[in-house]
Amino acid sequence: MKQVGVYLDGLSINFRPRNFDWTYVEKKIPRIAEWVPDIRFVQQKSRLVALQANCKTVYMSVVRRLRMPVSTRVSITSRLDAGELARSGCRVVYSQRALPLNCKDFPVIWMHAVVDPEMTMSYFGMSQAESDEFAAAKVDLFRKATVVQVCTEAEAERHRRSYPDIADRFVPVPLFAPYLRSAPESILEKHRKASPVRLLFVGNDARRKGLQETLSAYMALPESVRRATTFTIISHFDGGKVTVPDDPSITVHHGLAQADVIEYMRTSQVLVNVAHHESYGLIFPEAMSQGTLCIGPDWEVQRELFDQGRAGINVRCQVSLIRAVLLRAIEDEEYRLRLATSAWHRFNKLYAPAVVAEKYADLFRSVAARTD
């Protein structure tokens, strides 16, 4: 079988080593080849491109903090090392960080989206007119990309409705998590007669991910219910201070290795992460793979991840609402088990590494075929 060469428009150096966009292209995407050997990846090595991109990130951060106007086009376009690309022998360019504008002879797969407008307006306090203006600024760039990868069918359908003349350009492929292995189905037995019911929060930007509201909801539970639970928090608290109550049922870990986080998911009954703003949330497929019931935000992407409430609980980040769903998830064993079982099966059908790797491979092959 003829190999398809894919040039990854990533960065050899990033001053934010935990940045998801960087680690996804540098660390995760290349591992698709472990499942699909006919796909060959070449990673961009240019130090000049990396230096320019890091300087731009610092500049954009300062501009946003000062609330200065900035062109959307400037913020989401880039230039790659054209000479390096030409020497790579690749037929397709894949970029997540920004749309490269200096590779017109190569088809470009751009992983980008206008994220859920309802969520964005809620979190940033934008008006409908401001949201529409922001989305409109991306139209020309979507037209320049060969394919625009989004992460869910819901996003793809929304973009197709918004940009009907390029509707076929939007292709849904879930995020790839090569390190994940599904727990055996027997893991679901952890929900039966669980004592205590173990709750888990995972998220470095704890404030954005709703930890403060979740803790308030947890402490508002009847004391008899809280005594039947534990609550483990894993976070670097990057996004600012969160007040954690002095309660014996609550344990805090300031960052753990990925394998240790997955182990906590394996032994926990419920993951709670009701973010104010969440473009995807890989923690949800991670927890689903371990038979853990997920309580997540009620936004477009997470509703699809949870199969419209059949494989998880979607809720807005309000204390009273979180308290209500926590109470039922803790006390109603059959309800918890039913949703967790659906989530485990959904992970294995749609989000397991082998499944997602093949979806990516199909995308790379179809785009490369346009150059034949």
Secondary structure, DSSP 8 states (H G I E B T S, - for coil): ---EEEEE---S--S-TT-HHHHIIIIIGGGGGGT-TTEEEEE---HHHHHHHHHHHHHHHHHHHTT----HHHHTEE---HHHHHHHT-SEEEESSSEESS-TTS-EEEE-----HHHHHHHHT--HHHHHHHHHTTHHHHHHSSEEEESSHHHHHHHHHH-GGGGGGEEE-----TT-----GGGGGGGTT-SSEEEEEE-SSTTTTTHHHHHHHHHTS-HHHHTTEEEEEE---TTS-------TTEEEES---HHHHHHHHHH-SEEE---SS-S--THHHHHHHTT-EEEEE-SHHHHHHTTTTTSSEEE-S-HHHHHHHHHHHHH-HHHHHHHHHHHHHHIIIIISHHHHHHHHHHHHHHHHGGG-
